[in-house]
Every structure is written in C-alpha cells, then in structure tokens.
Amino acid sequence: MKVDPQQPNKGVPDDADLPEDGDFSDMLSEMRIVLPGAQTLAAFLIILPFNGGFRHIVQSEKYVFLATLFFALSSLILLSGPAVQHRVMRPLMDRERFKRVATRQIVAGSVALGIALVLGTNLVVSEVFGNQVGLIVAVAIGAIVASVWWLLPLWLKRNKRI
C-alpha cells in the first residue's frame, strides 16, 4: 500500500487490509497488560507460606493453595514464554508461525491465570468466611472471568459486533 503525503488518511489501512489475527506489536502490548497481574499473583502466593498464620490453615486449603500456586506460575511461564522465545530465536524465520504458537501460549497462560484467580478467590474467601461462601464467590468470579475473557469476545466475533 502506498502512502500519499498529500492525503495522510489514504495510507491508513481499513479493516479489510488488516491481518485477521492482528499484528505482532498488538500481541506484545496485550502481554504487557496481562503479565503484571500474573506476576503479582505469583509473588503473593510465593510469600504466603512464610506468613505465620499459614501453618494454621486446614489441609484442604493447603491443597487449594498448591493448585493456585501451580496455575499462577504456569500462567507466568506461558505468558512470558513468547518474549523469551522471540529473543532466543532471533531472527525469526517464520514470523506468522511464531505468532500462531505465541498466541496459543498466551491463551493457555490466560486460562491458567483465570483458574488461579478463581482458586485464589476460593482460598481467601474460605479463610475469611468459610468454605461454603468461598465456593460461592469463587464460582461467581469464575463466571465473570469466563464471560468477560471468553464468552463475550467469542459472541462479539461470531456476531461481527466489533
């Protein structure tokens, strides 16, 4: 596409000219948004056992903690993976293939992060209000994550709303 300096908007691509899966810088920007949340959650979980009250939680909550830590660290690894891989593999020989693999890792990392958020919610609320309330609130958070991160975008895409 040629850009006419006399008409600056002529060089701006319309939606038909854009690649279907977005551009590489979009992917990096998206990771910059999600990654700090995964890092913060993982950091809090890593220091939690060193808190004096942690040893007093019941065994089932320790298993929830372990699962939460596993999913939080998994999300951190999957979300940061494309940046590390990009640096190691430079120069990229097949940029489109790399974007497809990185996108899958980002989606998997987001799934792991969503699970960690739900489990972390259960862990905190169960400790404060009891297991039943913890489960109810965790299910509600799970429904919000599923709706906002997965169902809404898929619905919008299918109905060509955005």
C-alpha positions as CSV (number, residue, x, y, z in Angstrom):
1,M,0.0,0.0,0.0
2,K,1.4,3.4,-1.0
3,V,1.0,6.4,1.3
4,D,0.2,9.7,-0.4
5,P,1.8,12.5,1.7
6,Q,-0.9,15.0,0.5
7,Q,-3.7,12.8,1.9
8,P,-2.5,11.3,5.2
9,N,-5.6,9.2,5.8
10,K,-5.1,7.5,2.4
11,G,-2.2,5.4,3.8
12,V,-4.2,4.1,6.8
13,P,-5.4,0.6,6.2
14,D,-9.0,-0.2,6.6
15,D,-10.2,-3.4,8.3
16,A,-10.1,-5.4,5.1
17,D,-6.3,-4.6,4.8
18,L,-5.5,-5.8,8.4
19,P,-4.4,-9.4,9.0
20,E,-7.0,-11.5,10.7
21,D,-5.0,-12.1,13.9
22,G,-3.6,-8.7,14.4
23,D,-0.1,-7.6,14.4
24,F,2.9,-8.6,16.4
25,S,3.1,-5.4,18.4
26,D,-0.5,-5.9,19.4
27,M,0.4,-9.3,20.9
28,L,3.3,-7.7,22.8
29,S,1.1,-4.9,24.1
30,E,-1.5,-7.5,25.3
31,M,1.1,-9.4,27.1
32,R,2.3,-6.2,28.9
33,I,-1.2,-5.9,30.2
34,V,-1.8,-9.4,31.5
35,L,1.7,-10.3,32.6
36,P,1.9,-7.9,35.6
37,G,-1.3,-9.5,37.1
38,A,0.2,-12.9,36.8
39,Q,3.5,-11.7,38.3
40,T,1.8,-10.1,41.2
41,L,-0.4,-13.1,42.0
42,A,2.5,-15.4,41.8
43,A,4.6,-13.2,44.1
44,F,1.9,-13.0,46.8
45,L,1.5,-16.8,46.6
46,I,5.2,-17.4,46.9
47,I,5.5,-15.4,50.1
48,L,2.2,-16.7,51.6
49,P,3.7,-19.8,53.3
50,F,6.2,-17.6,55.1
51,N,3.4,-15.8,56.9
52,G,2.9,-17.0,60.5
53,G,-0.7,-17.8,60.1
54,F,-0.3,-20.0,57.0
55,R,0.5,-23.1,59.1
56,H,-2.9,-22.9,60.8
57,I,-4.9,-23.3,57.6
58,V,-6.6,-26.7,57.1
59,Q,-5.1,-29.3,54.9
60,S,-7.7,-28.9,52.1
61,E,-6.9,-25.2,51.9
62,K,-3.2,-26.1,51.5
63,Y,-4.2,-28.2,48.5
64,V,-6.1,-25.2,47.1
65,F,-3.0,-23.1,47.7
66,L,-0.8,-25.6,45.9
67,A,-3.2,-25.7,42.9
68,T,-3.4,-21.9,42.9
69,L,0.4,-21.6,43.0
70,F,0.8,-24.1,40.2
71,F,-1.7,-22.3,37.9
72,A,-0.3,-18.9,38.8
73,L,3.3,-20.0,38.0
74,S,2.1,-21.8,34.9
75,S,0.4,-18.7,33.7
76,L,3.6,-16.7,34.3
77,I,5.7,-19.1,32.3
78,L,3.2,-19.3,29.4
79,L,2.6,-15.6,29.2
80,S,6.3,-14.7,29.3
81,G,7.3,-17.6,27.1
82,P,6.8,-15.8,23.7
83,A,9.0,-12.9,24.8
84,V,11.9,-15.2,25.8
85,Q,11.4,-17.4,22.8
86,H,11.4,-14.4,20.5
87,R,14.7,-13.3,22.0
88,V,16.3,-16.7,21.7
89,M,15.1,-17.4,18.2
90,R,16.0,-14.1,16.6
91,P,15.9,-13.6,13.7
92,L,12.6,-15.2,13.2
93,M,12.5,-17.3,10.0
94,D,8.7,-17.8,10.0
95,R,7.1,-14.8,11.7
96,E,3.5,-16.0,11.1
97,R,4.1,-19.4,12.6
98,F,5.7,-17.8,15.6
99,K,2.7,-15.6,16.1
100,R,0.4,-18.7,15.9
101,V,2.4,-20.6,18.5
102,A,2.8,-17.5,20.8
103,T,-1.0,-16.8,20.5
104,R,-1.7,-20.4,21.7
105,Q,0.7,-19.9,24.6
106,I,-0.9,-16.6,25.6
107,V,-4.4,-18.2,25.5
108,A,-3.2,-21.1,27.6
109,G,-1.5,-18.7,30.0
110,S,-4.7,-16.8,30.3
111,V,-6.7,-19.9,31.0
112,A,-4.2,-20.8,33.8
113,L,-4.4,-17.3,35.1
114,G,-8.2,-17.4,35.2
115,I,-8.1,-20.7,37.1
116,A,-5.5,-19.2,39.5
117,L,-7.8,-16.2,40.1
118,V,-10.7,-18.5,40.9
119,L,-8.7,-20.7,43.2
120,G,-7.1,-17.8,44.9
121,T,-10.6,-16.3,45.4
122,N,-11.7,-19.5,47.0
123,L,-8.7,-19.6,49.2
124,V,-9.0,-16.1,50.6
125,V,-12.8,-16.1,51.0
126,S,-12.9,-19.5,52.5
127,E,-10.4,-18.4,55.1
128,V,-12.4,-15.3,56.0
129,F,-16.0,-16.5,55.6
130,G,-15.8,-20.3,55.5
131,N,-15.8,-22.9,52.7
132,Q,-19.4,-22.5,51.5
133,V,-19.1,-18.8,51.0
134,G,-15.7,-19.3,49.4
135,L,-17.1,-21.7,46.9
136,I,-20.0,-19.4,46.0
137,V,-17.7,-16.4,45.5
138,A,-15.2,-18.5,43.5
139,V,-17.9,-19.7,41.2
140,A,-19.1,-16.1,40.7
141,I,-15.5,-15.0,39.9
142,G,-15.2,-18.0,37.5
143,A,-18.4,-16.9,35.8
144,I,-17.1,-13.3,35.4
145,V,-13.8,-14.5,34.0
146,A,-15.4,-16.9,31.6
147,S,-17.9,-14.3,30.5
148,V,-15.6,-11.3,30.0
149,W,-12.5,-13.1,28.8
150,W,-14.0,-15.9,26.7
151,L,-17.8,-15.8,26.1
152,L,-18.2,-12.1,25.3
153,P,-15.3,-11.9,22.8
154,L,-16.5,-15.1,21.0
155,W,-20.0,-13.8,20.9
156,L,-18.9,-10.4,19.5
157,K,-16.7,-12.1,16.9
158,R,-19.4,-14.5,15.8
159,N,-22.0,-11.7,15.5
160,K,-19.4,-9.3,13.9
161,R,-20.2,-6.7,16.5
162,I,-16.6,-5.5,16.8
